[in-house]
Amino acid sequence: MQKKTRRPNPPPYHHGDLRRALIDTAMELVTEEQDWTFSLREVARRAGVSHHAPYNHFPEKQDLLGAVAAVGFEKLRDCLLQATAGIEGPEALIDRIGRTYVRLGLENPALYRLMFGTALADAGPGDRPTVARSAGDRARAVLEEVIQRGARSGVLAVAPDSSQDQILAALSFWSALHGLTMLIIDKIPKADLSVDGMIDRLLRTLIEGLRRPCAEVEVATQPVRTQRGGWALRPEIMS
C-alpha cells in the first residue's frame, strides 16, 4: 500500500494535554501510513514539540503504541455500545456486534493489527501493555454481557449459571470475527466474494450455533407450578 505524503510541520505546541496530543499524533501516523515504524522524534515533530518532550510521558515507543492501541479499544467499545443501543433481542444484538466489529477492523487495518497483533507482546505472552489490555477487556465485556443475557433468557445454548461457559461462548464468537477480519485484511478470500456476503454468512452460522433448539426454548420458558400453588418461570431463565 502506498503511503500518504506526510503533512508539513505543524505550529509549535504551547499548552494543553501533551500526553493526549502525542497519542492523537501517533494515531494519525498509524492511520495515514498504515504502519507504526515511525520514531518518537517524528511524533514530536508532527506534534510541534521538542524531540525530548515525548519521553516525559512515554519512556519507550512501545509505551506510546500501547496507548494508541488502548484508544483503538476504547473506540471499539464505544461503537459497539452505540450500535446496540435500543436493541433487546440477544440474536439481534450479536448480529449488530459482529457487523460493527468487522467493519471497524477493516476501516483501519494497521490499527487493528496493532491492537491484536504481536507488536505489543514482544516480551512474551501475557506481557501486553496494561493500558491496552484493560481497554481490550472493557471492549470485550460488551459482547460477554450480551452472551450472558442471552444465556439467562434461554435463547442461547449457553449455561446461564456458568460464567466460564459464557466467557468461552463469547471467546468462540470473537475468534471467528477476528479470523474473518484478518482474512479480509490479508486479502485471502477470493476477490469475487463480497465483504457483506462473507459477514452475513459468518454471522448466520455463528448465531445458529449459539441458538438453543426451539424445543428446548419452549420447555425452558414454560411456567412451572410453585409449592404454594402459583406459577413461575423456570429458574434457569431468570436473571
KAZINOR-V981156 format. One record per backbone hydrogen bond with DSSP energy under -0.5 kcal/mol. CO is the residue of the C=O (numbers start at 1). NH is the residue of the N-H. E is the energy in kcal/mol with one decimal. If there is no record, write none. Layout:
CO | NH | E
CO | NH | E
This chain:
16 | 18 | -1.2
17 | 21 | -2.2
18 | 22 | -2.4
19 | 23 | -2.0
20 | 24 | -2.9
21 | 25 | -2.1
22 | 26 | -2.5
23 | 27 | -2.5
24 | 28 | -2.2
25 | 29 | -2.1
26 | 30 | -2.5
27 | 31 | -2.4
28 | 32 | -2.8
29 | 33 | -2.7
30 | 34 | -1.4
32 | 4 | -0.9
39 | 43 | -1.8
40 | 44 | -2.4
41 | 45 | -2.5
42 | 46 | -2.6
43 | 47 | -2.1
44 | 48 | -1.1
44 | 49 | -2.5
45 | 10 | -0.5
45 | 48 | -0.6
48 | 13 | -3.3
50 | 53 | -1.1
50 | 54 | -0.5
52 | 55 | -1.0
53 | 56 | -1.8
54 | 57 | -1.6
54 | 58 | -3.1
60 | 63 | -0.8
60 | 64 | -1.1
61 | 65 | -2.4
62 | 66 | -2.1
63 | 67 | -1.6
64 | 68 | -2.1
65 | 69 | -2.5
66 | 70 | -2.0
67 | 71 | -1.8
68 | 72 | -1.9
69 | 73 | -2.2
70 | 74 | -2.4
71 | 75 | -2.4
72 | 76 | -2.1
73 | 77 | -2.7
74 | 78 | -2.5
75 | 79 | -2.7
76 | 80 | -2.4
77 | 81 | -2.4
78 | 82 | -2.4
79 | 83 | -2.5
80 | 84 | -1.5
81 | 85 | -0.7
82 | 85 | -0.6
84 | 87 | -1.9
89 | 93 | -2.3
90 | 94 | -2.6
91 | 95 | -2.3
92 | 96 | -2.2
93 | 97 | -2.5
94 | 98 | -2.5
95 | 99 | -2.2
96 | 100 | -2.2
97 | 101 | -2.5
98 | 102 | -2.1
99 | 103 | -2.1
100 | 104 | -2.1
101 | 105 | -1.9
102 | 106 | -2.0
103 | 107 | -1.5
104 | 108 | -1.0
106 | 109 | -0.5
108 | 112 | -2.2
109 | 113 | -2.6
110 | 114 | -2.3
111 | 115 | -2.5
112 | 116 | -2.1
113 | 117 | -2.9
118 | 121 | -1.9
121 | 124 | -1.6
124 | 127 | -1.7
129 | 133 | -2.7
130 | 134 | -2.9
131 | 135 | -1.6
132 | 136 | -2.3
133 | 137 | -2.2
134 | 138 | -1.8
135 | 139 | -1.8
136 | 140 | -2.5
137 | 141 | -1.7
138 | 142 | -0.6
139 | 142 | -1.1
139 | 143 | -0.7
140 | 144 | -2.2
141 | 145 | -2.3
142 | 146 | -1.4
143 | 147 | -2.4
144 | 148 | -2.3
145 | 149 | -2.4
146 | 150 | -2.4
147 | 151 | -2.2
148 | 152 | -2.5
149 | 153 | -1.8
150 | 154 | -0.6
150 | 155 | -1.1
150 | 156 | -1.9
151 | 154 | -0.8
155 | 212 | -2.9
156 | 158 | -2.1
159 | 162 | -1.3
161 | 163 | -0.5
162 | 166 | -1.8
163 | 167 | -2.5
164 | 168 | -2.5
165 | 169 | -2.1
166 | 170 | -2.3
167 | 171 | -2.5
168 | 172 | -2.4
169 | 173 | -2.1
170 | 174 | -2.7
171 | 175 | -2.7
172 | 176 | -1.8
173 | 177 | -2.0
174 | 178 | -2.9
175 | 179 | -2.5
176 | 180 | -2.2
177 | 181 | -2.5
178 | 182 | -2.5
179 | 183 | -2.3
180 | 184 | -2.4
181 | 185 | -2.4
182 | 186 | -2.5
183 | 188 | -2.8
184 | 187 | -1.4
190 | 193 | -1.8
192 | 194 | -0.6
194 | 198 | -2.1
195 | 199 | -2.6
196 | 200 | -2.8
197 | 201 | -2.3
198 | 202 | -2.3
199 | 203 | -2.6
200 | 204 | -2.3
201 | 205 | -2.2
202 | 206 | -2.8
203 | 207 | -2.8
204 | 208 | -2.0
205 | 209 | -1.8
206 | 210 | -1.8
207 | 211 | -1.7
210 | 157 | -3.6
213 | 216 | -0.6
213 | 217 | -2.1
214 | 218 | -2.4
215 | 219 | -1.9
216 | 220 | -2.8
217 | 221 | -2.0
219 | 222 | -1.0
220 | 234 | -0.5
224 | 232 | -2.0
226 | 229 | -1.7
230 | 226 | -2.7
232 | 224 | -3.3
234 | 237 | -1.7
235 | 238 | -1.5
